[in-house]
Structures are given as structure tokens and as C-alpha cells.
Amino acid sequence: MFPGGKINPKKMKQMMKQLGMEIEQLEDVKRVVIETGKGNYVFDEAEVVATIMQGATTYQINGEARFEPAALDIPEDDVKLVMEQTGTTAAAAREALAATDGDIAGAILRLTGA
């Protein structure tokens, strides 16, 4: 990209400043979390660099992410329906719904052994 392959960091910073670019390493980052509908991407001990150009800031995250699935939201009406159909407790109905990813029919079958 650049002739000679070696770039003086001081000159590079000067050129970036002339272009209106500024790069800042965020210090002491403990954790970065990206929340999605299906769960969270969690970066522990990530390196984060902020690049500011023409008034817009872009963040670059370097590190290994782990995925934490979102907790299943089980409506109370579903729990009541499974309880009515199987004669079980709310805790057992909720557990069966969680095990079947919220599938009411699957939870009923699981509890009745059918």
C-alpha cells in the first residue's frame, strides 16, 4: 500500500490528522456486550479502538466472543394451559415449556408421557 513497506508511526499519525481522522485506543475495557434478539455476544478483555472521521465515530472490537442465548420468555397463559391439560404444578409446566423451547404441545406430551 505504501512504498517501501515501512511507515513511520509519527508520520502516519500526522497524515491521518490531515485527513481529519483520529484513532483512540480505549483503555481498561473490561467487557463488551452486543445484544441481539436471539442472545448476546460477549467479549471479555476486548481491545477497542475508536476511529473518528468526519464527525462519525466507528468502534472496532478485537477479541474472542462467546454467545449467550437469550432466556426464553414463557407467557403465563402458556403455563396455565399446560397445567390445565396435564394436572401438574406451575414449576413443572414451566420446566417442560423451557425444555421444548416454548412448544405447548411438546410440553404437554413431555409431561403426560404420550
Sequence and secondary structure as in RCSB ss.txt:
>XXXX:A:sequence
MFPGGKINPKKMKQMMKQLGMEIEQLEDVKRVVIETGKGNYVFDEAEVVATIMQGATTYQINGEARFEPAALDIP
EDDVKLVMEQTGTTAAAAREALAATDGDIAGAILRLTGA
>XXXX:A:secstr
  TTS   HHHHHHHHHHTTEEEEEE S  EEEEEETTEEEEEES EEEEEEETTEEEEEEES EEEEE      
HHHHHHHHHHH   HHHHHHHHHHTTT HHHHHHHHHT 
